[in-house]
Every structure is written in C-alpha cells, then in structure tokens.
Amino acid sequence: MVQVKTDMKARARELRRAGKTYDEIVAELGVSKGPGRGVASASRRASATAVGGS
C-alpha cells in the first residue's frame, strides 16, 4: 500500500511538472483531491517547495 501511494505521488508530480491541472491529474490517477490530503495535495506541496514556496 505504501509503495502504491509513493508511486502515485511521484506520478502526480511528473504530471504537474508537465503542466497538467490538478483536476486532470485527479482524473488520470483516479484519486480524490480532498482538502489537505491525497496525491493532488502532495503534488501541490512538492510544486510549491520546488519554486521556493512553503
């Protein structure tokens, strides 16, 4: 289970870097983008960190 979640987070980050919207990422990965949790949230945090955000 943990490996699957890790793989999905990595894929979400790849898709975000490729310019996909969060809704597109959610649709492609078949996950929820609930508030503060899930793959989309992890992707947002990774994107913010990569550009110097918090």
CHARMM-style PDB file with segment names, atoms N, HN, CA, C and O in Angstrom:
ATOM      1  N   MET     1       0.825  -1.200   0.000  1.00  0.00      PROA
ATOM      2  CA  MET     1       0.000   0.000   0.000  1.00  0.00      PROA
ATOM      3  C   MET     1       0.864   1.258   0.000  1.00  0.00      PROA
ATOM      4  O   MET     1       0.599   2.194  -0.753  1.00  0.00      PROA
ATOM      5  N   VAL     2       1.880   1.281   0.829  1.00  0.00      PROA
ATOM      6  HN  VAL     2       2.096   0.520   1.441  1.00  0.00      PROA
ATOM      7  CA  VAL     2       2.735   2.459   0.910  1.00  0.00      PROA
ATOM      8  C   VAL     2       3.455   2.697  -0.413  1.00  0.00      PROA
ATOM      9  O   VAL     2       3.574   3.841  -0.854  1.00  0.00      PROA
ATOM     10  N   GLN     3       3.935   1.638  -1.048  1.00  0.00      PROA
ATOM     11  HN  GLN     3       3.839   0.709  -0.690  1.00  0.00      PROA
ATOM     12  CA  GLN     3       4.629   1.785  -2.327  1.00  0.00      PROA
ATOM     13  C   GLN     3       3.693   2.329  -3.397  1.00  0.00      PROA
ATOM     14  O   GLN     3       4.097   3.167  -4.203  1.00  0.00      PROA
ATOM     15  N   VAL     4       2.466   1.868  -3.414  1.00  0.00      PROA
ATOM     16  HN  VAL     4       2.138   1.187  -2.760  1.00  0.00      PROA
ATOM     17  CA  VAL     4       1.496   2.358  -4.397  1.00  0.00      PROA
ATOM     18  C   VAL     4       1.273   3.854  -4.206  1.00  0.00      PROA
ATOM     19  O   VAL     4       1.252   4.605  -5.181  1.00  0.00      PROA
ATOM     20  N   LYS     5       1.108   4.291  -2.962  1.00  0.00      PROA
ATOM     21  HN  LYS     5       1.125   3.680  -2.170  1.00  0.00      PROA
ATOM     22  CA  LYS     5       0.889   5.707  -2.679  1.00  0.00      PROA
ATOM     23  C   LYS     5       2.113   6.530  -3.090  1.00  0.00      PROA
ATOM     24  O   LYS     5       1.974   7.612  -3.660  1.00  0.00      PROA
ATOM     25  N   THR     6       3.292   6.021  -2.803  1.00  0.00      PROA
ATOM     26  HN  THR     6       3.405   5.142  -2.340  1.00  0.00      PROA
ATOM     27  CA  THR     6       4.527   6.698  -3.183  1.00  0.00      PROA
ATOM     28  C   THR     6       4.627   6.824  -4.692  1.00  0.00      PROA
ATOM     29  O   THR     6       4.999   7.879  -5.204  1.00  0.00      PROA
ATOM     30  N   ASP     7       4.297   5.751  -5.413  1.00  0.00      PROA
ATOM     31  HN  ASP     7       3.994   4.894  -4.997  1.00  0.00      PROA
ATOM     32  CA  ASP     7       4.331   5.776  -6.873  1.00  0.00      PROA
ATOM     33  C   ASP     7       3.322   6.772  -7.435  1.00  0.00      PROA
ATOM     34  O   ASP     7       3.613   7.473  -8.404  1.00  0.00      PROA
ATOM     35  N   MET     8       2.142   6.834  -6.832  1.00  0.00      PROA
ATOM     36  HN  MET     8       1.906   6.264  -6.045  1.00  0.00      PROA
ATOM     37  CA  MET     8       1.117   7.766  -7.304  1.00  0.00      PROA
ATOM     38  C   MET     8       1.534   9.210  -7.060  1.00  0.00      PROA
ATOM     39  O   MET     8       1.287  10.078  -7.897  1.00  0.00      PROA
ATOM     40  N   LYS     9       2.161   9.472  -5.925  1.00  0.00      PROA
ATOM     41  HN  LYS     9       2.361   8.767  -5.244  1.00  0.00      PROA
ATOM     42  CA  LYS     9       2.647  10.820  -5.639  1.00  0.00      PROA
ATOM     43  C   LYS     9       3.709  11.221  -6.653  1.00  0.00      PROA
ATOM     44  O   LYS     9       3.705  12.345  -7.155  1.00  0.00      PROA
ATOM     45  N   ALA    10       4.609  10.308  -6.948  1.00  0.00      PROA
ATOM     46  HN  ALA    10       4.612   9.395  -6.540  1.00  0.00      PROA
ATOM     47  CA  ALA    10       5.657  10.593  -7.931  1.00  0.00      PROA
ATOM     48  C   ALA    10       5.041  10.877  -9.298  1.00  0.00      PROA
ATOM     49  O   ALA    10       5.458  11.811  -9.984  1.00  0.00      PROA
ATOM     50  N   ARG    11       4.063  10.087  -9.693  1.00  0.00      PROA
ATOM     51  HN  ARG    11       3.724   9.328  -9.136  1.00  0.00      PROA
ATOM     52  CA  ARG    11       3.397  10.285 -10.988  1.00  0.00      PROA
ATOM     53  C   ARG    11       2.652  11.618 -10.998  1.00  0.00      PROA
ATOM     54  O   ARG    11       2.661  12.322 -12.008  1.00  0.00      PROA
ATOM     55  N   ALA    12       2.010  11.971  -9.888  1.00  0.00      PROA
ATOM     56  HN  ALA    12       2.003  11.400  -9.068  1.00  0.00      PROA
ATOM     57  CA  ALA    12       1.306  13.256  -9.803  1.00  0.00      PROA
ATOM     58  C   ALA    12       2.286  14.413  -9.966  1.00  0.00      PROA
ATOM     59  O   ALA    12       1.976  15.391 -10.647  1.00  0.00      PROA
ATOM     60  N   ARG    13       3.457  14.316  -9.355  1.00  0.00      PROA
ATOM     61  HN  ARG    13       3.709  13.522  -8.802  1.00  0.00      PROA
ATOM     62  CA  ARG    13       4.465  15.365  -9.511  1.00  0.00      PROA
ATOM     63  C   ARG    13       4.927  15.473 -10.960  1.00  0.00      PROA
ATOM     64  O   ARG    13       5.111  16.579 -11.469  1.00  0.00      PROA
ATOM     65  N   GLU    14       5.118  14.338 -11.628  1.00  0.00      PROA
ATOM     66  HN  GLU    14       4.969  13.440 -11.215  1.00  0.00      PROA
ATOM     67  CA  GLU    14       5.511  14.342 -13.042  1.00  0.00      PROA
ATOM     68  C   GLU    14       4.447  15.037 -13.890  1.00  0.00      PROA
ATOM     69  O   GLU    14       4.765  15.863 -14.745  1.00  0.00      PROA
ATOM     70  N   LEU    15       3.195  14.697 -13.648  1.00  0.00      PROA
ATOM     71  HN  LEU    15       2.936  14.026 -12.953  1.00  0.00      PROA
ATOM     72  CA  LEU    15       2.111  15.286 -14.418  1.00  0.00      PROA
ATOM     73  C   LEU    15       2.011  16.787 -14.172  1.00  0.00      PROA
ATOM     74  O   LEU    15       1.746  17.552 -15.100  1.00  0.00      PROA
ATOM     75  N   ARG    16       2.221  17.214 -12.923  1.00  0.00      PROA
ATOM     76  HN  ARG    16       2.436  16.593 -12.170  1.00  0.00      PROA
ATOM     77  CA  ARG    16       2.157  18.637 -12.595  1.00  0.00      PROA
ATOM     78  C   ARG    16       3.278  19.390 -13.298  1.00  0.00      PROA
ATOM     79  O   ARG    16       3.057  20.469 -13.847  1.00  0.00      PROA
ATOM     80  N   ARG    17       4.469  18.829 -13.282  1.00  0.00      PROA
ATOM     81  HN  ARG    17       4.649  17.952 -12.836  1.00  0.00      PROA
ATOM     82  CA  ARG    17       5.597  19.455 -13.977  1.00  0.00      PROA
ATOM     83  C   ARG    17       5.347  19.540 -15.478  1.00  0.00      PROA
ATOM     84  O   ARG    17       5.840  20.445 -16.151  1.00  0.00      PROA
ATOM     85  N   ALA    18       4.571  18.580 -15.994  1.00  0.00      PROA
ATOM     86  HN  ALA    18       4.171  17.845 -15.447  1.00  0.00      PROA
ATOM     87  CA  ALA    18       4.240  18.562 -17.424  1.00  0.00      PROA
ATOM     88  C   ALA    18       3.132  19.560 -17.761  1.00  0.00      PROA
ATOM     89  O   ALA    18       2.742  19.692 -18.921  1.00  0.00      PROA
ATOM     90  N   GLY    19       2.624  20.266 -16.740  1.00  0.00      PROA
ATOM     91  HN  GLY    19       2.941  20.160 -15.797  1.00  0.00      PROA
ATOM     92  CA  GLY    19       1.638  21.302 -16.980  1.00  0.00      PROA
ATOM     93  C   GLY    19       0.189  20.886 -16.817  1.00  0.00      PROA
ATOM     94  O   GLY    19      -0.716  21.663 -17.122  1.00  0.00      PROA
ATOM     95  N   LYS    20      -0.044  19.666 -16.340  1.00  0.00      PROA
ATOM     96  HN  LYS    20       0.691  19.035 -16.093  1.00  0.00      PROA
ATOM     97  CA  LYS    20      -1.420  19.213 -16.114  1.00  0.00      PROA
ATOM     98  C   LYS    20      -2.024  19.984 -14.947  1.00  0.00      PROA
ATOM     99  O   LYS    20      -1.324  20.370 -14.011  1.00  0.00      PROA
ATOM    100  N   THR    21      -3.340  20.201 -15.017  1.00  0.00      PROA
ATOM    101  HN  THR    21      -3.908  19.887 -15.777  1.00  0.00      PROA
ATOM    102  CA  THR    21      -4.038  20.826 -13.894  1.00  0.00      PROA
ATOM    103  C   THR    21      -4.296  19.763 -12.825  1.00  0.00      PROA
ATOM    104  O   THR    21      -4.175  18.565 -13.082  1.00  0.00      PROA
ATOM    105  N   TYR    22      -4.651  20.218 -11.631  1.00  0.00      PROA
ATOM    106  HN  TYR    22      -4.749  21.191 -11.422  1.00  0.00      PROA
ATOM    107  CA  TYR    22      -4.943  19.260 -10.561  1.00  0.00      PROA
ATOM    108  C   TYR    22      -6.129  18.387 -10.930  1.00  0.00      PROA
ATOM    109  O   TYR    22      -6.135  17.191 -10.638  1.00  0.00      PROA
ATOM    110  N   ASP    23      -7.129  18.973 -11.568  1.00  0.00      PROA
ATOM    111  HN  ASP    23      -7.124  19.945 -11.805  1.00  0.00      PROA
ATOM    112  CA  ASP    23      -8.287  18.180 -11.978  1.00  0.00      PROA
ATOM    113  C   ASP    23      -7.890  17.116 -13.004  1.00  0.00      PROA
ATOM    114  O   ASP    23      -8.396  15.995 -12.960  1.00  0.00      PROA
ATOM    115  N   GLU    24      -6.994  17.460 -13.920  1.00  0.00      PROA
ATOM    116  HN  GLU    24      -6.583  18.371 -13.956  1.00  0.00      PROA
ATOM    117  CA  GLU    24      -6.517  16.480 -14.906  1.00  0.00      PROA
ATOM    118  C   GLU    24      -5.730  15.354 -14.228  1.00  0.00      PROA
ATOM    119  O   GLU    24      -5.860  14.184 -14.590  1.00  0.00      PROA
ATOM    120  N   ILE    25      -4.920  15.728 -13.248  1.00  0.00      PROA
ATOM    121  HN  ILE    25      -4.815  16.678 -12.955  1.00  0.00      PROA
ATOM    122  CA  ILE    25      -4.139  14.730 -12.509  1.00  0.00      PROA
ATOM    123  C   ILE    25      -5.069  13.783 -11.763  1.00  0.00      PROA
ATOM    124  O   ILE    25      -4.888  12.566 -11.807  1.00  0.00      PROA
ATOM    125  N   VAL    26      -6.059  14.338 -11.080  1.00  0.00      PROA
ATOM    126  HN  VAL    26      -6.205  15.327 -11.045  1.00  0.00      PROA
ATOM    127  CA  VAL    26      -7.031  13.531 -10.338  1.00  0.00      PROA
ATOM    128  C   VAL    26      -7.735  12.563 -11.275  1.00  0.00      PROA
ATOM    129  O   VAL    26      -7.902  11.386 -10.954  1.00  0.00      PROA
ATOM    130  N   ALA    27      -8.145  13.061 -12.434  1.00  0.00      PROA
ATOM    131  HN  ALA    27      -8.009  14.016 -12.695  1.00  0.00      PROA
ATOM    132  CA  ALA    27      -8.845  12.208 -13.394  1.00  0.00      PROA
ATOM    133  C   ALA    27      -7.928  11.101 -13.917  1.00  0.00      PROA
ATOM    134  O   ALA    27      -8.349   9.951 -14.039  1.00  0.00      PROA
ATOM    135  N   GLU    28      -6.693  11.441 -14.223  1.00  0.00      PROA
ATOM    136  HN  GLU    28      -6.350  12.376 -14.125  1.00  0.00      PROA
ATOM    137  CA  GLU    28      -5.772  10.440 -14.769  1.00  0.00      PROA
ATOM    138  C   GLU    28      -5.400   9.374 -13.741  1.00  0.00      PROA
ATOM    139  O   GLU    28      -5.307   8.192 -14.073  1.00  0.00      PROA
ATOM    140  N   LEU    29      -5.189   9.791 -12.504  1.00  0.00      PROA
ATOM    141  HN  LEU    29      -5.264  10.751 -12.235  1.00  0.00      PROA
ATOM    142  CA  LEU    29      -4.766   8.838 -11.477  1.00  0.00      PROA
ATOM    143  C   LEU    29      -5.945   8.149 -10.794  1.00  0.00      PROA
ATOM    144  O   LEU    29      -5.766   7.135 -10.120  1.00  0.00      PROA
ATOM    145  N   GLY    30      -7.145   8.695 -10.965  1.00  0.00      PROA
ATOM    146  HN  GLY    30      -7.290   9.519 -11.513  1.00  0.00      PROA
ATOM    147  CA  GLY    30      -8.319   8.097 -10.346  1.00  0.00      PROA
ATOM    148  C   GLY    30      -8.324   8.218  -8.836  1.00  0.00      PROA
ATOM    149  O   GLY    30      -8.695   7.283  -8.126  1.00  0.00      PROA
ATOM    150  N   VAL    31      -7.905   9.387  -8.348  1.00  0.00      PROA
ATOM    151  HN  VAL    31      -7.603  10.146  -8.924  1.00  0.00      PROA
ATOM    152  CA  VAL    31      -7.856   9.627  -6.906  1.00  0.00      PROA
ATOM    153  C   VAL    31      -8.710  10.843  -6.549  1.00  0.00      PROA
ATOM    154  O   VAL    31      -9.163  11.579  -7.425  1.00  0.00      PROA
ATOM    155  N   SER    32      -8.916  11.036  -5.268  1.00  0.00      PROA
ATOM    156  HN  SER    32      -8.547  10.438  -4.557  1.00  0.00      PROA
ATOM    157  CA  SER    32      -9.641  12.189  -4.764  1.00  0.00      PROA
ATOM    158  C   SER    32      -8.658  13.311  -4.482  1.00  0.00      PROA
ATOM    159  O   SER    32      -7.496  13.055  -4.164  1.00  0.00      PROA
ATOM    160  N   LYS    33      -9.107  14.538  -4.596  1.00  0.00      PROA
ATOM    161  HN  LYS    33     -10.050  14.747  -4.854  1.00  0.00      PROA
ATOM    162  CA  LYS    33      -8.252  15.656  -4.189  1.00  0.00      PROA
ATOM    163  C   LYS    33      -8.870  16.348  -2.992  1.00  0.00      PROA
ATOM    164  O   LYS    33      -9.109  17.556  -3.002  1.00  0.00      PROA
ATOM    165  N   GLY    34      -9.121  15.568  -1.970  1.00  0.00      PROA
ATOM    166  HN  GLY    34      -8.927  14.587  -1.961  1.00  0.00      PROA
ATOM    167  CA  GLY    34      -9.710  16.095  -0.747  1.00  0.00      PROA
ATOM    168  C   GLY    34      -8.821  17.137  -0.102  1.00  0.00      PROA
ATOM    169  O   GLY    34      -7.629  17.203  -0.404  1.00  0.00      PROA
ATOM    170  N   PRO    35      -9.379  17.958   0.785  1.00  0.00      PROA
ATOM    171  CA  PRO    35      -8.616  19.043   1.393  1.00  0.00      PROA
ATOM    172  C   PRO    35      -7.481  18.542   2.274  1.00  0.00      PROA
ATOM    173  O   PRO    35      -7.697  17.812   3.242  1.00  0.00      PROA
ATOM    174  N   GLY    36      -6.265  18.950   1.918  1.00  0.00      PROA
ATOM    175  HN  GLY    36      -6.089  19.542   1.131  1.00  0.00      PROA
ATOM    176  CA  GLY    36      -5.109  18.671   2.765  1.00  0.00      PROA
ATOM    177  C   GLY    36      -4.593  17.257   2.754  1.00  0.00      PROA
ATOM    178  O   GLY    36      -3.751  16.907   3.581  1.00  0.00      PROA
ATOM    179  N   ARG    37      -5.073  16.429   1.840  1.00  0.00      PROA
ATOM    180  HN  ARG    37      -5.757  16.714   1.169  1.00  0.00      PROA
ATOM    181  CA  ARG    37      -4.564  15.059   1.818  1.00  0.00      PROA
ATOM    182  C   ARG    37      -4.679  14.519   0.395  1.00  0.00      PROA
ATOM    183  O   ARG    37      -5.347  15.114  -0.451  1.00  0.00      PROA
ATOM    184  N   GLY    38      -4.044  13.422   0.146  1.00  0.00      PROA
ATOM    185  HN  GLY    38      -3.502  12.939   0.834  1.00  0.00      PROA
ATOM    186  CA  GLY    38      -4.130  12.795  -1.165  1.00  0.00      PROA
ATOM    187  C   GLY    38      -3.010  13.202  -2.093  1.00  0.00      PROA
ATOM    188  O   GLY    38      -2.166  14.031  -1.753  1.00  0.00      PROA
ATOM    189  N   VAL    39      -3.015  12.620  -3.245  1.00  0.00      PROA
ATOM    190  HN  VAL    39      -3.700  11.947  -3.521  1.00  0.00      PROA
ATOM    191  CA  VAL    39      -1.951  12.806  -4.217  1.00  0.00      PROA
ATOM    192  C   VAL    39      -1.890  14.236  -4.723  1.00  0.00      PROA
ATOM    193  O   VAL    39      -0.802  14.795  -4.862  1.00  0.00      PROA
ATOM    194  N   ALA    40      -3.029  14.831  -4.998  1.00  0.00      PROA
ATOM    195  HN  ALA    40      -3.913  14.377  -4.885  1.00  0.00      PROA
ATOM    196  CA  ALA    40      -3.026  16.194  -5.524  1.00  0.00      PROA
ATOM    197  C   ALA    40      -2.422  17.163  -4.519  1.00  0.00      PROA
ATOM    198  O   ALA    40      -1.667  18.055  -4.904  1.00  0.00      PROA
ATOM    199  N   SER    41      -2.738  17.006  -3.250  1.00  0.00      PROA
ATOM    200  HN  SER    41      -3.351  16.281  -2.937  1.00  0.00      PROA
ATOM    201  CA  SER    41      -2.170  17.868  -2.226  1.00  0.00      PROA
ATOM    202  C   SER    41      -0.669  17.691  -2.137  1.00  0.00      PROA
ATOM    203  O   SER    41       0.070  18.662  -1.971  1.00  0.00      PROA
ATOM    204  N   ALA    42      -0.220  16.462  -2.245  1.00  0.00      PROA
ATOM    205  HN  ALA    42      -0.820  15.673  -2.380  1.00  0.00      PROA
ATOM    206  CA  ALA    42       1.219  16.194  -2.217  1.00  0.00      PROA
ATOM    207  C   ALA    42       1.900  16.849  -3.400  1.00  0.00      PROA
ATOM    208  O   ALA    42       3.001  17.384  -3.273  1.00  0.00      PROA
ATOM    209  N   SER    43       1.251  16.809  -4.542  1.00  0.00      PROA
ATOM    210  HN  SER    43       0.356  16.375  -4.645  1.00  0.00      PROA
ATOM    211  CA  SER    43       1.803  17.438  -5.737  1.00  0.00      PROA
ATOM    212  C   SER    43       1.897  18.949  -5.557  1.00  0.00      PROA
ATOM    213  O   SER    43       2.890  19.562  -5.948  1.00  0.00      PROA
ATOM    214  N   ARG    44       0.861  19.553  -4.965  1.00  0.00      PROA
ATOM    215  HN  ARG    44       0.054  19.055  -4.647  1.00  0.00      PROA
ATOM    216  CA  ARG    44       0.894  20.991  -4.719  1.00  0.00      PROA
ATOM    217  C   ARG    44       2.051  21.354  -3.791  1.00  0.00      PROA
ATOM    218  O   ARG    44       2.778  22.318  -4.035  1.00  0.00      PROA
ATOM    219  N   ARG    45       2.212  20.570  -2.722  1.00  0.00      PROA
ATOM    220  HN  ARG    45       1.622  19.788  -2.524  1.00  0.00      PROA
ATOM    221  CA  ARG    45       3.304  20.852  -1.783  1.00  0.00      PROA
ATOM    222  C   ARG    45       4.649  20.721  -2.470  1.00  0.00      PROA
ATOM    223  O   ARG    45       5.533  21.550  -2.257  1.00  0.00      PROA
ATOM    224  N   ALA    46       4.819  19.701  -3.288  1.00  0.00      PROA
ATOM    225  HN  ALA    46       4.101  19.027  -3.462  1.00  0.00      PROA
ATOM    226  CA  ALA    46       6.078  19.481  -3.996  1.00  0.00      PROA
ATOM    227  C   ALA    46       6.336  20.631  -4.965  1.00  0.00      PROA
ATOM    228  O   ALA    46       7.466  21.107  -5.074  1.00  0.00      PROA
ATOM    229  N   SER    47       5.300  21.079  -5.667  1.00  0.00      PROA
ATOM    230  HN  SER    47       4.382  20.693  -5.579  1.00  0.00      PROA
ATOM    231  CA  SER    47       5.450  22.185  -6.611  1.00  0.00      PROA
ATOM    232  C   SER    47       5.828  23.472  -5.880  1.00  0.00      PROA
ATOM    233  O   SER    47       6.706  24.209  -6.329  1.00  0.00      PROA
ATOM    234  N   ALA    48       5.177  23.738  -4.771  1.00  0.00      PROA
ATOM    235  HN  ALA    48       4.463  23.140  -4.406  1.00  0.00      PROA
ATOM    236  CA  ALA    48       5.454  24.949  -4.003  1.00  0.00      PROA
ATOM    237  C   ALA    48       6.874  24.921  -3.466  1.00  0.00      PROA
ATOM    238  O   ALA    48       7.566  25.939  -3.486  1.00  0.00      PROA
ATOM    239  N   THR    49       7.312  23.768  -2.988  1.00  0.00      PROA
ATOM    240  HN  THR    49       6.750  22.941  -2.972  1.00  0.00      PROA
ATOM    241  CA  THR    49       8.658  23.633  -2.451  1.00  0.00      PROA
ATOM    242  C   THR    49       9.694  23.831  -3.558  1.00  0.00      PROA
ATOM    243  O   THR    49      10.733  24.451  -3.335  1.00  0.00      PROA
ATOM    244  N   ALA    50       9.410  23.307  -4.740  1.00  0.00      PROA
ATOM    245  HN  ALA    50       8.566  22.803  -4.921  1.00  0.00      PROA
ATOM    246  CA  ALA    50      10.344  23.400  -5.859  1.00  0.00      PROA
ATOM    247  C   ALA    50      10.559  24.842  -6.307  1.00  0.00      PROA
ATOM    248  O   ALA    50      11.620  25.171  -6.838  1.00  0.00      PROA
ATOM    249  N   VAL    51       9.570  25.703  -6.100  1.00  0.00      PROA
ATOM    250  HN  VAL    51       8.708  25.436  -5.668  1.00  0.00      PROA
ATOM    251  CA  VAL    51       9.687  27.099  -6.526  1.00  0.00      PROA
ATOM    252  C   VAL    51       9.920  28.031  -5.350  1.00  0.00      PROA
ATOM    253  O   VAL    51       9.801  29.248  -5.490  1.00  0.00      PROA
ATOM    254  N   GLY    52      10.249  27.477  -4.197  1.00  0.00      PROA
ATOM    255  HN  GLY    52      10.346  26.488  -4.083  1.00  0.00      PROA
ATOM    256  CA  GLY    52      10.593  28.291  -3.051  1.00  0.00      PROA
ATOM    257  C   GLY    52       9.442  28.696  -2.160  1.00  0.00      PROA
ATOM    258  O   GLY    52       9.596  29.561  -1.297  1.00  0.00      PROA
ATOM    259  N   GLY    53       8.275  28.072  -2.360  1.00  0.00      PROA
ATOM    260  HN  GLY    53       8.150  27.369  -3.060  1.00  0.00      PROA
ATOM    261  CA  GLY    53       7.126  28.374  -1.511  1.00  0.00      PROA
ATOM    262  C   GLY    53       7.191  27.587  -0.227  1.00  0.00      PROA
ATOM    263  O   GLY    53       8.211  26.978   0.098  1.00  0.00      PROA
ATOM    264  N   SER    54       6.084  27.605   0.505  1.00  0.00      PROA
ATOM    265  HN  SER    54       5.256  28.099   0.241  1.00  0.00      PROA
ATOM    266  CA  SER    54       6.056  26.838   1.754  1.00  0.00      PROA
ATOM    267  C   SER    54       5.046  25.735   1.703  1.00  0.00      PROA
ATOM    268  OT1 SER    54       4.893  24.993   2.673  1.00  0.00      PROA
TER     269      SER     54
END
